C-alpha cells in the first residue's frame, strides 16, 4: 500500500530502515567501482547519481540518504512502471538494491518524505536488448510466480464482489465480515500491483496518503475509504455504494493487467522485502487498518507473499549463499509461529483484533519482522548469476 505509507514515519518504520542496513552495507563495499553499480546520493532536494549509463543486465543501486527525511528510491520505466524500489531509507543510512534491466531508457527517482513524483535522473542501459543471463531454474521460478500472482487476482475478485455487494445492499455487518478476506490476495502480491503505478492509489490508499491538493471527499477511493464508512461512520450511503462498484472496476483492471507485469528473479526478491516493509510501516503500527483493526490478516498475507517468492527462489539462492537461506528459514518459521498465537487455528484467517494487541506484543511482532527483513534484503543479490 505505497500511497498509504505517505504518513509521518513512525519510530517502528525508522527502526526497520536502520535494521535493513545492518549486515548489507559492509558487504556492499566490494564492487562499488563496477560498471553495473550506480551510487545514488539522496538529500531533501537532490537525487545525485554517479553515472548515467550502465550495461544492460544486472544493476545495483548503492543508495545513501544524506537528507533529513526518510526517502524511497525507484528505478522506473519511461511510462512510470516500477522496475524496482526501496522504501523507508532513513536519514544517514545506506541501502543496496539489485535489479535486472534490459537495454533502454530508465529513470531513477528519489522521493524525500515518500511523496510526489520524486526528484528524477534519466539513465540508460546499453548493449543488446536481452535479459540478464540467469539460471534456467530462475526462469521456472518467474513462471510459477507469475501464475501465483494471477491466481491471487482471480481468487480476489469473487471475494471483493461479495464485499461490494454487501455494501450496495446496505448490509453493514455483512460488509464488515467480508472486508478483510477480500484483501488477502491483494496483500500477498501487492508489489506487483504497485509496479503499475496507478492501481494502488485507487484501491488501497489511506486518507493521509492522498497527494497534496487531493480532496478526500472526491478523490479518496478504494478499500480504506469504505473501511472508514463501515467502522467509524457506521453507515452506508449512496457514495459508498458508488465506491463499491468503482472498487470492483479497478480490481478487474488489476486482474487483467497483472499477467503482463514485468517480473524477474530480482523483482521477486525485492518484492518480498517490500512486503516486509509493508508490515513494518503499516501493520505493526496499526496504521493500515486503523478503523477495522484487521491488521493481522494483512500482516499474515504479506508474510505469505514474501515466503512464496522466497520458496521459489531458494534452490538457486541456497547454492549461492547457504548461510543466508538457513537464516531466512529460521526467521520465516519464527514469524509464522508468532503469528499463530493470534488466530484460533492454522487454517483460519480469523485473527485477534489488533486494538487488543498490547504494546509489548506489538514490539515482539516488530522485532520478528525486523529480524526477517534484514536477511531478506540480501535475497536479490543471492539469486544474481555469478
ZAGUMI-780049 format. One record per residue (C-alpha): residue number from 1; residue in one letter; x, y, z. Coordinates in steps of 0.1 Angstrom, whole numbers, plus 5000, padded with zeros to 4 digits. Example, Ala and Ser with C-alpha at 12.3 -4.5 7.8 and 13.67 -1.06 7.14 Angstrom:
+-----+---------+------+------+------+
| num | residuo |    u |    v |    w |
+-----+---------+------+------+------+
|   1 |       A | 5123 | 4955 | 5078 |
|   2 |       S | 5137 | 4989 | 5071 |
+-----+---------+------+------+------+
This chain:
+-----+---------+------+------+------+
| num | residuo |    u |    v |    w |
+-----+---------+------+------+------+
|   1 |       X | 5000 | 5000 | 5000 |
|   2 |       X | 5025 | 5025 | 4988 |
|   3 |       X | 5002 | 5056 | 4990 |
|   4 |       X | 4991 | 5047 | 5025 |
|   5 |       X | 5027 | 5049 | 5037 |
|   6 |       X | 5029 | 5086 | 5029 |
|   7 |       X | 5024 | 5094 | 5065 |
|   8 |       X | 5048 | 5107 | 5092 |
|   9 |       X | 5072 | 5078 | 5096 |
|  10 |       X | 5069 | 5062 | 5130 |
|  11 |       X | 5097 | 5050 | 5152 |
|  12 |       X | 5090 | 5014 | 5141 |
|  13 |       X | 5095 | 5024 | 5105 |
|  14 |       X | 5127 | 5042 | 5112 |
|  15 |       X | 5139 | 5011 | 5132 |
|  16 |       X | 5131 | 4989 | 5103 |
|  17 |       X | 5150 | 5011 | 5079 |
|  18 |       X | 5181 | 5011 | 5102 |
|  19 |       X | 5178 | 4973 | 5107 |
|  20 |       X | 5177 | 4967 | 5070 |
|  21 |       X | 5211 | 4984 | 5066 |
|  22 |       X | 5229 | 4963 | 5091 |
|  23 |       X | 5248 | 4935 | 5075 |
|  24 |       X | 5244 | 4947 | 5039 |
|  25 |       X | 5264 | 4979 | 5038 |
|  26 |       X | 5297 | 4963 | 5047 |
|  27 |       X | 5291 | 4936 | 5021 |
|  28 |       X | 5283 | 4962 | 4995 |
|  29 |       X | 5317 | 4979 | 4996 |
|  30 |       X | 5332 | 4953 | 4973 |
|  31 |       X | 5324 | 4961 | 4937 |
|  32 |       X | 5313 | 4997 | 4942 |
|  33 |       X | 5335 | 5006 | 4912 |
|  34 |       X | 5317 | 4981 | 4890 |
|  35 |       X | 5302 | 4993 | 4857 |
|  36 |       X | 5269 | 4978 | 4870 |
|  37 |       X | 5268 | 4999 | 4902 |
|  38 |       X | 5252 | 5033 | 4904 |
|  39 |       X | 5258 | 5053 | 4936 |
|  40 |       X | 5227 | 5073 | 4944 |
|  41 |       X | 5230 | 5101 | 4969 |
|  42 |       X | 5196 | 5113 | 4981 |
|  43 |       X | 5190 | 5145 | 5000 |
|  44 |       X | 5159 | 5166 | 5008 |
|  45 |       X | 5162 | 5184 | 4975 |
|  46 |       X | 5186 | 5164 | 4953 |
|  47 |       X | 5190 | 5129 | 4937 |
|  48 |       X | 5225 | 5125 | 4925 |
|  49 |       X | 5237 | 5095 | 4905 |
|  50 |       X | 5273 | 5085 | 4899 |
|  51 |       X | 5267 | 5076 | 4863 |
|  52 |       X | 5241 | 5079 | 4836 |
|  53 |       X | 5249 | 5048 | 4816 |
|  54 |       X | 5253 | 5012 | 4827 |
|  55 |       X | 5255 | 4979 | 4808 |
|  56 |       X | 5222 | 4960 | 4804 |
|  57 |       X | 5219 | 4931 | 4828 |
|  58 |       X | 5222 | 4933 | 4865 |
|  59 |       X | 5221 | 4967 | 4880 |
|  60 |       X | 5229 | 4976 | 4916 |
|  61 |       X | 5220 | 5009 | 4933 |
|  62 |       X | 5242 | 5018 | 4963 |
|  63 |       X | 5219 | 5043 | 4980 |
|  64 |       X | 5229 | 5068 | 5007 |
|  65 |       X | 5204 | 5091 | 5023 |
|  66 |       X | 5222 | 5123 | 5033 |
|  67 |       X | 5189 | 5142 | 5039 |
|  68 |       X | 5168 | 5148 | 5070 |
|  69 |       X | 5138 | 5130 | 5057 |
|  70 |       X | 5130 | 5093 | 5052 |
|  71 |       X | 5132 | 5087 | 5015 |
|  72 |       X | 5125 | 5060 | 4989 |
|  73 |       X | 5143 | 5053 | 4956 |
|  74 |       X | 5128 | 5039 | 4925 |
|  75 |       X | 5141 | 5026 | 4891 |
|  76 |       X | 5113 | 5034 | 4867 |
|  77 |       X | 5104 | 5026 | 4831 |
|  78 |       X | 5096 | 5056 | 4809 |
|  79 |       X | 5059 | 5051 | 4815 |
|  80 |       X | 5064 | 5051 | 4853 |
|  81 |       X | 5061 | 5014 | 4858 |
|  82 |       X | 5084 | 5003 | 4886 |
|  83 |       X | 5114 | 4982 | 4878 |
|  84 |       X | 5125 | 4981 | 4915 |
|  85 |       X | 5122 | 5002 | 4946 |
|  86 |       X | 5135 | 5005 | 4981 |
|  87 |       X | 5114 | 5024 | 5007 |
|  88 |       X | 5119 | 5038 | 5042 |
|  89 |       X | 5155 | 5047 | 5038 |
|  90 |       X | 5162 | 5066 | 5070 |
|  91 |       X | 5184 | 5097 | 5072 |
|  92 |       X | 5221 | 5089 | 5074 |
|  93 |       X | 5215 | 5053 | 5063 |
|  94 |       X | 5225 | 5033 | 5033 |
|  95 |       X | 5208 | 5006 | 5013 |
|  96 |       X | 5218 | 4984 | 4984 |
|  97 |       X | 5193 | 4972 | 4958 |
|  98 |       X | 5199 | 4946 | 4930 |
|  99 |       X | 5177 | 4946 | 4899 |
| 100 |       X | 5177 | 4935 | 4862 |
| 101 |       X | 5174 | 4958 | 4833 |
| 102 |       X | 5172 | 4954 | 4795 |
| 103 |       X | 5188 | 4979 | 4771 |
| 104 |       X | 5168 | 5011 | 4771 |
| 105 |       X | 5159 | 5043 | 4789 |
| 106 |       X | 5150 | 5044 | 4826 |
| 107 |       X | 5147 | 5070 | 4854 |
| 108 |       X | 5159 | 5069 | 4890 |
| 109 |       X | 5136 | 5087 | 4913 |
| 110 |       X | 5143 | 5098 | 4949 |
| 111 |       X | 5112 | 5107 | 4969 |
| 112 |       X | 5122 | 5126 | 5001 |
| 113 |       X | 5093 | 5123 | 5026 |
| 114 |       X | 5080 | 5095 | 5004 |
| 115 |       X | 5056 | 5118 | 4985 |
| 116 |       X | 5050 | 5130 | 4950 |
| 117 |       X | 5067 | 5121 | 4917 |
| 118 |       X | 5102 | 5124 | 4931 |
| 119 |       X | 5134 | 5140 | 4920 |
| 120 |       X | 5144 | 5122 | 4889 |
| 121 |       X | 5175 | 5114 | 4869 |
| 122 |       X | 5175 | 5098 | 4834 |
| 123 |       X | 5197 | 5068 | 4830 |
| 124 |       X | 5203 | 5044 | 4801 |
| 125 |       X | 5211 | 5007 | 4799 |
| 126 |       X | 5233 | 5000 | 4769 |
| 127 |       X | 5240 | 4968 | 4750 |
| 128 |       X | 5220 | 4941 | 4735 |
| 129 |       X | 5183 | 4942 | 4743 |
| 130 |       X | 5183 | 4909 | 4761 |
| 131 |       X | 5176 | 4898 | 4797 |
| 132 |       X | 5204 | 4892 | 4821 |
| 133 |       X | 5219 | 4857 | 4818 |
| 134 |       X | 5204 | 4836 | 4845 |
| 135 |       X | 5200 | 4800 | 4858 |
| 136 |       X | 5171 | 4782 | 4840 |
| 137 |       X | 5156 | 4774 | 4874 |
| 138 |       X | 5151 | 4811 | 4879 |
| 139 |       X | 5131 | 4813 | 4847 |
| 140 |       X | 5109 | 4785 | 4861 |
| 141 |       X | 5106 | 4804 | 4894 |
| 142 |       X | 5094 | 4835 | 4875 |
| 143 |       X | 5068 | 4815 | 4855 |
| 144 |       X | 5055 | 4799 | 4887 |
| 145 |       X | 5053 | 4832 | 4905 |
| 146 |       X | 5035 | 4848 | 4875 |
| 147 |       X | 5009 | 4820 | 4878 |
| 148 |       X | 5007 | 4826 | 4915 |
| 149 |       X | 5001 | 4863 | 4911 |
| 150 |       X | 4974 | 4858 | 4885 |
| 151 |       X | 4957 | 4832 | 4907 |
| 152 |       X | 4957 | 4856 | 4936 |
| 153 |       X | 4940 | 4882 | 4915 |
| 154 |       X | 4915 | 4857 | 4901 |
| 155 |       X | 4906 | 4845 | 4936 |
| 156 |       X | 4903 | 4880 | 4950 |
| 157 |       X | 4876 | 4892 | 4925 |
| 158 |       X | 4847 | 4870 | 4938 |
| 159 |       X | 4856 | 4878 | 4974 |
| 160 |       X | 4857 | 4915 | 4966 |
| 161 |       X | 4825 | 4913 | 4947 |
| 162 |       X | 4809 | 4897 | 4978 |
| 163 |       X | 4821 | 4926 | 4999 |
| 164 |       X | 4810 | 4952 | 4973 |
| 165 |       X | 4775 | 4936 | 4971 |
| 166 |       X | 4771 | 4938 | 5008 |
| 167 |       X | 4780 | 4975 | 5007 |
| 168 |       X | 4755 | 4980 | 4979 |
| 169 |       X | 4728 | 4961 | 4998 |
| 170 |       X | 4734 | 4985 | 5028 |
| 171 |       X | 4742 | 4955 | 5050 |
| 172 |       X | 4768 | 4969 | 5074 |
| 173 |       X | 4775 | 4936 | 5093 |
| 174 |       X | 4779 | 4916 | 5061 |
| 175 |       X | 4802 | 4942 | 5046 |
| 176 |       X | 4823 | 4942 | 5077 |
| 177 |       X | 4825 | 4904 | 5077 |
| 178 |       X | 4836 | 4903 | 5041 |
| 179 |       X | 4861 | 4932 | 5042 |
| 180 |       X | 4893 | 4916 | 5054 |
| 181 |       X | 4890 | 4884 | 5033 |
| 182 |       X | 4886 | 4905 | 5002 |
| 183 |       X | 4921 | 4919 | 5007 |
| 184 |       X | 4942 | 4888 | 5012 |
| 185 |       X | 4952 | 4881 | 4976 |
| 186 |       X | 4960 | 4918 | 4971 |
| 187 |       X | 4982 | 4919 | 5002 |
| 188 |       X | 5001 | 4887 | 4991 |
| 189 |       X | 5011 | 4902 | 4958 |
| 190 |       X | 5010 | 4940 | 4963 |
| 191 |       X | 5044 | 4948 | 4949 |
| 192 |       X | 5033 | 4935 | 4915 |
| 193 |       X | 5002 | 4957 | 4916 |
| 194 |       X | 5023 | 4987 | 4928 |
| 195 |       X | 5046 | 4982 | 4898 |
| 196 |       X | 5019 | 4996 | 4875 |
| 197 |       X | 5019 | 5029 | 4895 |
| 198 |       X | 4982 | 5038 | 4890 |
| 199 |       X | 4962 | 5010 | 4905 |
| 200 |       X | 4974 | 5010 | 4941 |
| 201 |       X | 4964 | 5047 | 4947 |
| 202 |       X | 4929 | 5039 | 4935 |
| 203 |       X | 4922 | 5008 | 4956 |
| 204 |       X | 4945 | 5009 | 4987 |
| 205 |       X | 4953 | 5045 | 4996 |
| 206 |       X | 4947 | 5058 | 5031 |
| 207 |       X | 4932 | 5093 | 5037 |
| 208 |       X | 4966 | 5107 | 5048 |
| 209 |       X | 4982 | 5091 | 5018 |
| 210 |       X | 4964 | 5114 | 4993 |
| 211 |       X | 4987 | 5137 | 4974 |
| 212 |       X | 4987 | 5174 | 4981 |
| 213 |       X | 4957 | 5191 | 4965 |
| 214 |       X | 4935 | 5159 | 4965 |
| 215 |       X | 4902 | 5162 | 4982 |
| 216 |       X | 4892 | 5132 | 5004 |
| 217 |       X | 4855 | 5139 | 4996 |
| 218 |       X | 4860 | 5133 | 4959 |
| 219 |       X | 4895 | 5118 | 4954 |
| 220 |       X | 4897 | 5091 | 4981 |
| 221 |       X | 4885 | 5058 | 4968 |
| 222 |       X | 4891 | 5021 | 4975 |
| 223 |       X | 4890 | 4997 | 5004 |
| 224 |       X | 4901 | 5021 | 5031 |
| 225 |       X | 4876 | 5047 | 5022 |
| 226 |       X | 4849 | 5021 | 5026 |
| 227 |       X | 4866 | 5008 | 5058 |
| 228 |       X | 4862 | 5042 | 5074 |
| 229 |       X | 4825 | 5043 | 5065 |
| 230 |       X | 4818 | 5008 | 5078 |
| 231 |       X | 4837 | 5011 | 5112 |
| 232 |       X | 4840 | 5047 | 5121 |
| 233 |       X | 4809 | 5063 | 5105 |
| 234 |       X | 4789 | 5031 | 5107 |
| 235 |       X | 4768 | 5040 | 5078 |
| 236 |       X | 4765 | 5032 | 5041 |
| 237 |       X | 4752 | 5059 | 5018 |
| 238 |       X | 4750 | 5065 | 4981 |
| 239 |       X | 4786 | 5075 | 4978 |
| 240 |       X | 4798 | 5042 | 4994 |
| 241 |       X | 4776 | 5022 | 4970 |
| 242 |       X | 4792 | 5040 | 4941 |
| 243 |       X | 4827 | 5034 | 4956 |
| 244 |       X | 4819 | 4997 | 4959 |
| 245 |       X | 4813 | 4995 | 4921 |
| 246 |       X | 4844 | 5015 | 4914 |
| 247 |       X | 4865 | 4992 | 4936 |
| 248 |       X | 4854 | 4962 | 4915 |
| 249 |       X | 4861 | 4981 | 4883 |
| 250 |       X | 4896 | 4989 | 4895 |
| 251 |       X | 4903 | 4954 | 4907 |
| 252 |       X | 4892 | 4940 | 4874 |
| 253 |       X | 4917 | 4963 | 4857 |
| 254 |       X | 4943 | 4948 | 4881 |
| 255 |       X | 4932 | 4913 | 4873 |
| 256 |       X | 4935 | 4919 | 4835 |
| 257 |       X | 4969 | 4936 | 4837 |
| 258 |       X | 4987 | 4916 | 4863 |
| 259 |       X | 4997 | 4889 | 4838 |
| 260 |       X | 5016 | 4915 | 4818 |
| 261 |       X | 5037 | 4927 | 4847 |
| 262 |       X | 5075 | 4928 | 4844 |
| 263 |       X | 5087 | 4901 | 4867 |
| 264 |       X | 5123 | 4890 | 4872 |
| 265 |       X | 5140 | 4869 | 4899 |
| 266 |       X | 5154 | 4901 | 4915 |
| 267 |       X | 5120 | 4918 | 4914 |
| 268 |       X | 5105 | 4888 | 4932 |
| 269 |       X | 5132 | 4890 | 4958 |
| 270 |       X | 5129 | 4928 | 4962 |
| 271 |       X | 5091 | 4924 | 4963 |
| 272 |       X | 5094 | 4900 | 4992 |
| 273 |       X | 5114 | 4927 | 5011 |
| 274 |       X | 5088 | 4953 | 5001 |
| 275 |       X | 5061 | 4931 | 5017 |
| 276 |       X | 5081 | 4930 | 5050 |
| 277 |       X | 5084 | 4968 | 5047 |
| 278 |       X | 5046 | 4969 | 5044 |
| 279 |       X | 5043 | 4951 | 5076 |
| 280 |       X | 5069 | 4972 | 5095 |
| 281 |       X | 5054 | 5006 | 5084 |
| 282 |       X | 5017 | 4998 | 5084 |
| 283 |       X | 5006 | 4966 | 5100 |
| 284 |       X | 5028 | 4965 | 5132 |
| 285 |       X | 5019 | 5002 | 5139 |
| 286 |       X | 4982 | 4996 | 5134 |
| 287 |       X | 4980 | 5024 | 5107 |
| 288 |       X | 4969 | 5001 | 5079 |
| 289 |       X | 4936 | 4991 | 5092 |
| 290 |       X | 4930 | 5018 | 5117 |
| 291 |       X | 4892 | 5015 | 5117 |
| 292 |       X | 4886 | 4978 | 5113 |
| 293 |       X | 4917 | 4967 | 5133 |
| 294 |       X | 4921 | 4937 | 5109 |
| 295 |       X | 4959 | 4944 | 5105 |
| 296 |       X | 4969 | 4909 | 5114 |
| 297 |       X | 4951 | 4895 | 5084 |
| 298 |       X | 4971 | 4918 | 5061 |
| 299 |       X | 5002 | 4910 | 5081 |
| 300 |       X | 4998 | 4873 | 5075 |
| 301 |       X | 4991 | 4878 | 5038 |
| 302 |       X | 5021 | 4900 | 5034 |
| 303 |       X | 5043 | 4873 | 5050 |
| 304 |       X | 5028 | 4846 | 5029 |
| 305 |       X | 5035 | 4865 | 4997 |
| 306 |       X | 5071 | 4871 | 5008 |
| 307 |       X | 5075 | 4834 | 5017 |
| 308 |       X | 5062 | 4823 | 4983 |
| 309 |       X | 5088 | 4844 | 4965 |
| 310 |       X | 5115 | 4831 | 4987 |
| 311 |       X | 5105 | 4795 | 4983 |
| 312 |       X | 5106 | 4797 | 4945 |
| 313 |       X | 5140 | 4814 | 4946 |
| 314 |       X | 5155 | 4793 | 4973 |
| 315 |       X | 5171 | 4765 | 4952 |
| 316 |       X | 5194 | 4790 | 4935 |
| 317 |       X | 5199 | 4812 | 4965 |
| 318 |       X | 5208 | 4783 | 4986 |
| 319 |       X | 5236 | 4773 | 4963 |
| 320 |       X | 5250 | 4809 | 4962 |
| 321 |       X | 5245 | 4817 | 4999 |
| 322 |       X | 5236 | 4787 | 5021 |
| 323 |       X | 5241 | 4807 | 5053 |
| 324 |       X | 5216 | 4833 | 5041 |
| 325 |       X | 5189 | 4808 | 5032 |
| 326 |       X | 5194 | 4790 | 5066 |
| 327 |       X | 5188 | 4823 | 5083 |
| 328 |       X | 5157 | 4830 | 5062 |
| 329 |       X | 5143 | 4796 | 5070 |
| 330 |       X | 5147 | 4803 | 5107 |
| 331 |       X | 5133 | 4838 | 5106 |
| 332 |       X | 5103 | 4829 | 5085 |
| 333 |       X | 5095 | 4799 | 5108 |
| 334 |       X | 5098 | 4821 | 5139 |
| 335 |       X | 5075 | 4848 | 5125 |
| 336 |       X | 5049 | 4823 | 5113 |
| 337 |       X | 5049 | 4807 | 5148 |
| 338 |       X | 5045 | 4841 | 5164 |
| 339 |       X | 5015 | 4850 | 5142 |
| 340 |       X | 4998 | 4817 | 5150 |
| 341 |       X | 4995 | 4830 | 5186 |
| 342 |       X | 4969 | 4854 | 5173 |
| 343 |       X | 4945 | 4831 | 5155 |
| 344 |       X | 4922 | 4803 | 5165 |
| 345 |       X | 4939 | 4777 | 5143 |
| 346 |       X | 4964 | 4775 | 5115 |
| 347 |       X | 4937 | 4771 | 5088 |
| 348 |       X | 4919 | 4802 | 5100 |
| 349 |       X | 4922 | 4838 | 5089 |
| 350 |       X | 4903 | 4849 | 5120 |
| 351 |       X | 4929 | 4869 | 5138 |
| 352 |       X | 4928 | 4889 | 5170 |
| 353 |       X | 4916 | 4924 | 5165 |
| 354 |       X | 4947 | 4945 | 5165 |
| 355 |       X | 4934 | 4970 | 5190 |
| 356 |       X | 4935 | 4941 | 5215 |
| 357 |       X | 4973 | 4936 | 5210 |
| 358 |       X | 4993 | 4953 | 5237 |
| 359 |       X | 5024 | 4974 | 5232 |
| 360 |       X | 5048 | 4946 | 5244 |
| 361 |       X | 5033 | 4921 | 5220 |
| 362 |       X | 5034 | 4947 | 5192 |
| 363 |       X | 5071 | 4951 | 5199 |
| 364 |       X | 5077 | 4914 | 5198 |
| 365 |       X | 5060 | 4913 | 5164 |
| 366 |       X | 5081 | 4943 | 5152 |
| 367 |       X | 5113 | 4926 | 5164 |
| 368 |       X | 5104 | 4894 | 5145 |
| 369 |       X | 5097 | 4914 | 5113 |
| 370 |       X | 5130 | 4933 | 5115 |
| 371 |       X | 5149 | 4901 | 5121 |
| 372 |       X | 5135 | 4887 | 5089 |
| 373 |       X | 5137 | 4919 | 5069 |
| 374 |       X | 5175 | 4923 | 5072 |
| 375 |       X | 5184 | 4889 | 5056 |
| 376 |       X | 5156 | 4892 | 5031 |
| 377 |       X | 5171 | 4925 | 5018 |
| 378 |       X | 5201 | 4903 | 5007 |
| 379 |       X | 5180 | 4877 | 4987 |
| 380 |       X | 5182 | 4896 | 4954 |
| 381 |       X | 5219 | 4896 | 4955 |
| 382 |       X | 5219 | 4858 | 4962 |
| 383 |       X | 5200 | 4850 | 4930 |
| 384 |       X | 5222 | 4871 | 4907 |
| 385 |       X | 5241 | 4849 | 4883 |
| 386 |       X | 5278 | 4845 | 4894 |
+-----+---------+------+------+------+
